[in-house]
Amino acid sequence: MIDNKEIFSILDNVKIFIKSLRNNNTYTFEPVKKGATKYGQNLTLGFSSYAMKIYYMLGIWEDLSQHEQNEWINYINSFQKQDSKFGKNFYVDSTIVNYYEKFQTKNEIKNLSKLLLNTFLGKNYDLKSKKLLKAINADTKQAISTLYEVGSKNSHQIPNKFSNELNLISYLDSLDWSKPWSAGAQFSSMCVYSVTQNYNNEESLVKYATDIVDSDTGSYFKFKPQENREVINGAMKIITGLDWLNHEIHYPKKLIDYCLANEPLNEGCDIVDYIYVLYKCSEETTYKKNQIDEKMVEGINKIKNLYLFNDLGFSYFENKSQDYYYGVPITNGLKTADIHGTLLCCWGLMMAMKTVGVELENFKIIKP
């Protein structure tokens, strides 16, 4: 059983929490109420995007004046850099760049070790420079998708760096598809860019997903991951991309079976990725609907375990805040609610409730 009144009360309380993270009358937000690192205090783009999504989901966005909405949109767009080594018109938060480019002996040794393994043993470890590019890409994708969610868009179009289908496929093939959570995130960003920046790569992207789908699990990869959670989380990333392309899931029944047989870990991303996959699959089929509803109720209860009543928000981990943002240390991992965990948990609650037939009233489910 779901206590709808309790869930709606929690979501209403989150409005207080997210507003408490806002820095004065700016459009910057702290990652946590307490325990932020210097990088967490200085990062702004990602947390501002998170907050805008939370405002939109909870119906606070509509409470802002048109002037405030425009100012916030302009703030997000101020991070677009027309002349950047990461890509023309990409969104760049200097704090992320400063962290990755700061010389640290320990990290340099690790980086050199990975380079040697890649070169001589054919490994595919992400080097520091590649991780930074992925972080910038993720920030850019997130900013664009957030702006489109509230009915706006980026100020300057991002040029398509893939001149033809062959170059796009070559890039996707270069990703490590034994880790589909990471590779799938890059695929998803290509889908977002194709739709929002008018690249018209939709047909090629759908074909690529079709080529890597696994008919046994219903997930998407080239080499089956060792961990069950990677199978589900990887599927989640690809499905977010297919959602932007308005394309159906290839084997929703297989994915449902796999999810029902494999429980998620009790942390923000795992629980919500699990709920999202079942939520999207159940939109396409009534297969095992009763069992899905049971899992959704379990998911709601697991998310409630991440809610901190004193903070009025959610923590990413049970009894611990999210401590990294794309590899950058942002908090000391205290027992406190954080902005990322709160975003994910609110989204997960709404998807689970809608799946079991609860009317969401003034709350909205976002497109990731």
Disulfide bonds with the S-S distance in Angstrom:
none
